[in-house]
């Protein structure tokens, strides 16, 4: 949340191919289907999803052969999504001679009859190295990997350096070095920054759990989400919030329960948004909740997602007076978890900007979905938490450059900007796709969104926009997707959802053109 690579073009394969995924049977080279009774219906629920992944894993060796992977390469299934038309999207990680391949992820797209329709790869290069025996000794704690994030794959070491970032956020910096020369090839930060009386949302309903003679802040209706009080600590989970009469907080920062109310409410709204609007059962799609920690550190002016604990953490702001627990902040942080379980966009370069933008897009969408009268939906990020100390929001989606640092449009070197600033390109795209260009007033907030090419964009509505982004993220983007590839992914998603070359797909292309992504 701090204010503060490349998917290659999908290869539309001309020949049919044999695939075994989620009940879609193999097809011969001539296109003949090897099964008379057709594909299995789309799975629903956490157990069905797990079964689909297991089924796909059973066919992973066959899939690797179909894709022409080398004998030392193996595929590990991360996710399976089946469209209503029977198309199956299977997301894989890769190993080479038993070593994890960083930047080796790929997604196959298989038609109802088993025909391989397309393929998205994080790197098109063939995965092969001369030897997996390093010429130099690894540093303590390093793991041996194949680095394929860009260019020719090489044998490498990955180390994780822990510490604290400049603003007090925990740091878990991943550094990849060439196993032969010791040269640094890549690095990224793994800690991603983004009835009760709440501080920002007024009186809100809470789902709690009876415990002894009192209640605990555990939401059994939403995967068992728990909210903990760190009591200004910086480690562990702290203490689970409890209350005697099930009336939580006072609406002021003087009551320690208030921040917990906002965090729990934000988590509930995010869960409900994903389930109601996108059909996703929990952040990871497995019906299990993340958890929240409030009152982190002393005057910590931030919030962050940590994938290692699958949890959100919130500071109390300057002077411990403004907890960073607004609805869109909660949606933002939890959406980092969604990204990690789907495209897993690397948190650096252009993919890092897309990672941050994804959290802003869904955080904003959650805020509109909540329809809270006190914290109304808008295209301003963190407008209630006053992180700048002057009443301005953290980021603006209609014209990102209004914050003084974010990019309105793509330019050469965009990937070198801080990911919270390069995210402006996709944030601006999302606003234009949703609402269009020019002046507009929404829920009492005035917007005036420009275009880099002077064009006029007519929006298709927020609901269609976030469904297109979700479809692109979960089925077409990979860990190294850049802005050009994001354009391709969202056009394909729009075609899938609303018809090939329809008004939605044309508006997606127009909105990207308006932020100089051609």
N, C-alpha and C positions, 0 to 999 in steps of 0.2 A: 504493500500500500504506500510505500515511501514516495514523498513528492519528489522527492529527490529524482542445415542453414538451409540447405535449400532443398525443398521438395522438387524433385525433377518432374517434368511433365508426365502425366499419366500415359502409359503406353497402351494404346488401344490395340489389342492383339487381334490379328486377322484370323488366325487359326483357332479352332476349338481346343480345349484342354481338359484333361481329367483332374477333377478336384473332388475331395471328400470333406464336406463341411456342413454341419448342422442338417444332416439328412439329405443334402443335395448329392445325388449319385454321380458317378463318373460318366463322362461322355467320351466316345471314341473320336479319332481324328476326323472321321467323316461327319461327326455331329450326332451320331446315333446315341440315344439315351440308354444307359445300361439298366434301367429300372422302369417297370411298366406302371407302377402306381403313383409316380410323381414324387415331388419333394415333401418333406415333413412340414407341417404347419409351423409358423414362427413361434419360438419359445417365449413364454411370459413368466415373470417371477424370478426370484433369486436362484431357486433350485434348478429351474429350467435353463437359466443362463449358464449356471455351472455345468450342467449336462451338455449344453451346446459347446462350451469351451473344451470339455473333455473329449467330445466327439471330434471336434476339429483337430485337437492334438493327436488323436489316434490316426488321423489322415495327414499329419504334418509331413511325414517322409514322402508320401505320394505327391503332396503339393510342392515340396522342394525339388523333386524330380521334374515335375511339370514346368517349373520356373527355370529349370536348367542350372540350378545351384550346384556348386562343387561337392565332391564326395565328403569333404571335411566340414561342410556347412549343415547346420540343423536349424529348424524353425521351432520357436516356442510361442504358443498362442497366448496373446494378451486379452483379446476381446473378440466377440462375434456379434454382429448386428444383422438382422434379417429384415428387409423392407417388405411392405405389403404386397409388392409385385413378385416376391420370391427371390429378389437379388440378395446375395449374402456377401457381407463385407467382413473379412477376417483379418485382424491385425496381429502381426507377428513381430517378435524380436528374433535376432539371429545369433548363433554361436559359430565359432570357427575353431575346429580342433579342440572343442571343449571350452574355449575362451569367449566371454561376452564380446559382442561386436557393438561398440558405441557408434551410433549413426547407421546401424544396419537394419533398422526397422522398416517394415513394408506392410502394405495393405493390398489384399487381393479382392477383386470385385467379380463375383460369379453369378451368372444368370440362373434362373429357375431350372433350366435344363442341364446345368452343369458346365455351360460354356464360360470360359474365362473372358469377361468383358473388358477388364482393364487392370492396371497395376500402378500403385503409387509407392515409390521407394525414396528413402531418405538419401540414398547415394546410389547412382547407377553403376558405379565402378564394380568390377568383379572383386569379390573378397578373396584375397590370396596374399600370403606373405611367404618369403623364402624359408623362414624358420620361426618356430615359436620358442626357441631357446635364446634368451636375451644375451647380448654381448656384454652387458654391464649389470652389476648387481642392483636390485631394487632397493629403494629406501625402505626403512621400517614402516610397516602398515600399508604399503602399496599393493595393489592387485594388478595382475597382468591382464591386459585387454588387447583387442584389436581396435585401433582408432580409425573410423571410416566417416567421420563427420563431414569431411570435405576432401576432394582429391583422391589420391591413391592411398588405399588402406596400408597402415603400418602397425607393427608390433609396438605396444606402448605400455606405460605404467599409469595407473590412476591412483592418486593419493587424495585424502580428504583432510584439509586443515581446518580445525575448529577454533573458534574465538568469538570476538564481538565486533560488529560493524560500527562505523563512526557514530551512529545515532543510538547505539545501545542494543540494536537487534542482534540476536545470536547469529553467528556465521558458521556455515559448513561449506567451505570453498573446495570444489572439486578441481583438481589440476591434472591434466593429461600431458605426459612427457614422452618423447621418443625413446624407446628402449635401447636404441643403438647409440644415439648422440646425446641424450639428456635434454634436448631442446624442448621448450614448452610448446605444445601444439594447440592447447585449448584450456580454458577454465570457465567455470560458471558457479554462481552462488545457488545453493540448494534451498536456502530459507527464503521464501518468496513473500515480499511485503506488499499487504493489501489490507388467573388474573393477578398482573403485577403493575406497579407504577414505574414506567420506564422514564429515562431522561429525555429521550428524543421522540417517542411514539405515543406518549400518554398512557392511559389505561389499556392494557393489552391482555388477551387470554394466554394462559400458560398451561401446558400439560405437565403435571407433576406426578410423583409416585408416593403413595402412602408408605411410611417407614416408622414402625413403632407407634409412638404417640404423636408423631409429627409427619412432615413431608420432606422429600428431597427433590432437588431440581434435576430430575431424570425424566426425559420425555419418552415414555414407553410406546407412544403412538408413532414415533418417528425414529425407529431403529435404536432406541435407548440412548439418545443424545444426553450427555451430562455436562453440567457447568460447574467449574471449580474456581475457588478463590485462592490465588497465589499469595495474597497478603504481602504484596510488594517483593516477593521472591522471584527468582529467575530460573528455577529448576524444578523438576518433578511436576506433579499435577496439583499440588496444594490440597485444599480441603473442599470436599463436595458441599455445595450450598444446601442448607437445610432450614426449615422454618416450622414453627409450632402450629400456626393457624392457616397456612396456605395463602397468606396475603403477603406478597413479596414487594420490597422496595417502597420508596416514598416519592419517587419522581425527582429527587434531588441527589446530587453527588455526595451529600453528607451521609447517606445511607449506603453501606457497602453492597447491599443487595441490588441496588438500582442498576449498576453496570451489568450484573448477572442477568437481570430481567431483559435488558436490551439485547444481550448476547444470545440468550435462549430464544427470545422472540425472533431475532434475525435468523438464527439457525432454523427455526420452525418454518418461517416464511420461505427460506431458500429450499428446504426439503419439499415443501408444498408446491413451489413453483416448478421444480424439476419433475415432480411426479405428475402434477396436473397438466402442465403445459407441454412437457417434453416426454412424458411417459417413462421417466428414469426413476428407479426405486433406490434412492440414496445417491450420495456423491459418487461412490464407486460402482453403483448399479447392482450391489449385492444385498440391499436391504439393511445394511449396517450403518450406524451413524458415526460421524466424527465426534470430537468433543471440544469444548471451549474452555479457555482459561482467562480469567479477568484479573485486574489489579496486578499486572506484570511490572516489575521494576519500580523505580521512584521517578515520577515525572517523565515517564517514557512516552514520547510523542509519536506513537506508531502502532500498527497492528501487523501481524504476520501469519502466514501459513507455513507449517513445518510438515513435510510429507513423511518424515521418519516417525512421527507420532500420530499422523493423520489428524491434526488438531489445529484450531485457531487460537491465537493469543492476542490479547488487547491490553495496551497500556492505558494509563489514566490521563494522559495529556499533560501539558505544561502546568506545573503546580498541583498536579493530581486533581484537576478540576473539571476536565472534559474527557471522559472516557471515549475511546475510539470505537464505540459499539453501535454506530448508526446502522440502519438496515442495509444500505448499499455497501457499507464496509464489510458487514457480515457476509453478504452475498458475494462480494469480491473475494474475500479470503477463502471461503468454501469452494469457490469456482477454480481456485488454483488446484484443489484436490481433484476436481473434474478433469482438468487438463492433464494432470499427472497420470490419470487412469485411462486417458484416451490418446490423443496425439502426442502427449508428453513433450510439448514444445520446449526446446532448450532455452534456458533462462539467460540468453546472451544473444547479441546481434539482432537481426530482424525477427528471428523466431522468438526471441525474448520480448520484443515489442508486441508481437502477436499474442504471446502468453499473457502479458499484462492487460492488453486490450480485451482479451477474452473475459478476464475477471471484471473489468469495467463494464463490458457489455451485459454480462449476466447479473452483475451487482445492480446495475441500473434497471434491468428488466425485473429483478426481484422487488425493487422498490416500487415500481409501477404496479406489479402484481399484488403487493400487500395492500395497496389502496388505503393507506393509513391517513387519516384526516390531519394529523399533526405533522407527519413527515411525508408530504405528498410526493408523488412520482415526478422526477425531473431528469434532465440530461446533465446534471451537475454532480460531480463525484465528491462525496464527503462534505456537503455544504453545511451540515449541522455541527460538525465537530470543531470548526474554527481552527484548523491546524496551522493556518498562517497568522492567526492572532489579529486579523483585521476584518473578519466576517466574510472573507471570500472563500469559495470552494477550493478544493485541492486541484481538480481538473475540470475542463469544459469540453463537452463532446461536440457542440455545434461549431466551435472555433477554438481548437485546442491551444493555439498560440496565445490566447488571452492570459494564460498562466505565466507567460514570459519565457517559457522553455520548450514546450511541447511542439511537435511538428504538425502543421495543418495538412501537409502533402508529402509524398515521397520525393526524395532527392538523393543524388549520389552521396554515399557516406551515411545514409540514414541508420544503417546497422551499427554505426560507431557511437550513436547517441545512447544515453542512459535509457534502459528499457521502459522506464516510466514516461519518457518523453517521445521515444519513437512509437510508442503505443498510440499517440495522437492520430497517426495516419489511419489506423483501423477504427479508432473511436469516431473520427470524423466521417469515415465511410459508413459506419453503422447509423449515425445520425442522419446522414443524407439519404440512405436507403430507407430508413423508417419515416422521416418527416419531410425530406426534400430540402432544397436550397432556399435562400432568401429569408425574409422576416416571417416570424410566426410567434404566437403566444400560446403556451401550453400550460395548463394548471396555474395560470397567473405569472409564469416566468417568460420573459421575452428572449427570443433567440434571433440570430441573424447569421445564417451559415453561408459562407462564400464557397466558390469552386475555383480550383487552380487554373482551369481552362476557360473560365467565363461562361460555362454551360449552365443550363437550368435543369435541375433534377426534380422530378416529382416522386415523392416517397410512396412506398407500397404498404406502409403501416408497420408498427413495431413488432407485432406478433409474427408476421411473415419474416421479418428481418432476423429475429432471434432464432426462429426455427431453421432458417437457411444457415446461419452461423453454426448452430449446434450440429446440423447434419454435416457440414463441411468439416468441423472439428473432429467428429466421431468416426467419419468414414473415409475422408480423403486426405486430411493433413497428417504429416509425420513429424518426427522430432526436429527436422531441419527446415521445415517449410518457411519460405521467405514471402515477401509481399506479392511478388509476381505469381508464385504458386498458390498463395491464398486467394488471389483473384480467380485462378482456374478452379480451385476447390469449391468456391462459393457459387460460381456459375454452374458447375456440375450439380451442386446441391440444389440450386434453384430449378434446374431442369428436372431433377429427380422428383422434387416435391410438387412443382406446379406446372410441369409440362415443358418439353424441349422448345427452346426459342420463344418462350412466352414473355408476357410483359414483365414478370418478376425477374427472369434471367437477363432481359435487356436492361432493366433498371439496375441490377447488380453490376453489370458491365459499365453502365453510365456513371454510377456512384464511384466505382474504382477510378474511372477516367477523370472524375472531378477531383480526385486526390492524387492525380498524376501516377497512378499505377496502371500502366498500359498493357 
